[in-house]
Amino acid sequence: MARTRWRMGFHLMPPVGWLNDPNGLCQFRGTYHVFHQYSPDWPAPNAPRGWGHFTSEDLVHWRHHGMAIAPDTPEEATGSYSGCAVVMPGAASDGGDRLRLYYTGNVKEPGDFDYIRTGRRATQILIESDDAMSLGSKRVILRNEDYPSNCTCHVRDPKVWRGEGRWWMILGARDTSDRGIILLMSSEDGVAWTVANELRSSEPFGYMWECPDRIVLDGRTYLSFCPQGMEGLPWANGMRDQSGYAPLPEGSDLSTPGVSIDTGAFRRWDAGFDFYAPQTFVDESGRTVLIGWMGMPEAPFESAPDGLPWCHCLTVPRVLTRLDDGAIAQTPVPELERLREAEELLIAPGTMVFSGQRADIELTGIEGPLRLTLDGGLEIAFDGHELSCTFTEGADALGAGRTRRALPLDRMGDLRVLVDGSAVEIFAEGGRAVMSTRWFPVADALSVTIEGTCASARAWRMGDGMTGSVDA
Ligand code: FRU
């Protein structure tokens, strides 16, 4: 396995190749499974994507198992695209649980597939398994002709759940009037599906919605989705692709007749440079956990620096909770603290130098403005009105021209910063404000400078949770 200082100790990345969206997240028969969009042959041009596969018993120590779903049927010739996992209690032949994986088979054909119903085949595929390792045969369950006639060929990324005695599926779609929409499908058995509804936003909001997800927190339903075509909005930093969530009206669900998405209530999941296509799952203890892709379709870098043979990673798993004003807080799963090794002396205000590149930094009881700088070059600052993350010149070995990201925040009592080989995740004010960013530091040891005061400043060197990979 390629081991360099920019590889991660606790952010998932395959041993080689390209990773994008997290897929099929679940805890199944006790084990956590994280599948992901995977091109092991990257950077070979046009390498089709399949599903790679990680497992963990504790959400901290992970093994990679190589390609789980290969794009090896005519329905997925240009990729086995994103999708989800559903656990079917007691449905396996041994009386235990059965796993179902739903995903999109993608085939790009010549033609203008953006506006018309030809040029791309978007097929929804189902695979079953009783152990999540040996996967059953692929069953085509939906084809282009099954979608409403006002849909283009962009229909993908199924997320499935059970409710009201039925199975429900949402698919992200682009309609022929160039608006992002959600298709709601329903089914008795999870195999034969019919269109139940089309969900739209109150106002036009991008031309395509990718990776939809349904989240229920404290009885309130949220739609999470990734609208494309957002670059003109004031908060979008000129980026086409965004990801966020909106609460549905109190008492309604995605199947409620007439329900629509209030774009005025849309909040971004993460205001950093590198975050997209998150997916959630409910684990066996009932927590709702989110994992995102720490990358962007329009990233300023298509390749890792120095010709490294791997590109992109996932965020750490984050527990979701609903705040009083309806916002969703994200906090790293507490299991991550098991990777904390020696506690290093952190002085606020002051500077310390870590012996490695991996750190968990936690400040509490912050009063007033505060600035935390990594390696003198990546500044995380709160000024009383906003949280910001800024690369100063020369701080990023990638030279990707990244400068500043910010989001409004009127109070910051605490700050947690996770630093891995080439990833930084920032959680402020109990996870109300979150920023994720790749960075490629040039220094051998990590230096942390704090300007400002807080009641407690603690920092730990972090261990390595990548316990090996079957395909290394
Ligand atoms: C989001 C996405 C999905 C698609 C997948 C393909 O990043 O474009 O809509 O299924 O990536 O890799």
Boltz pocket constraint, residues with backbone or C-beta under 6 A from the ligand:
constraints:
  - pocket:
      binder: B
      contacts: [[A, 20], [A, 21], [A, 37], [A, 49], [A, 79], [A, 81], [A, 82], [A, 83], [A, 104], [A, 156], [A, 157], [A, 210], [A, 211], [A, 276], [A, 277], [A, 297]]
      max_distance: 6.0
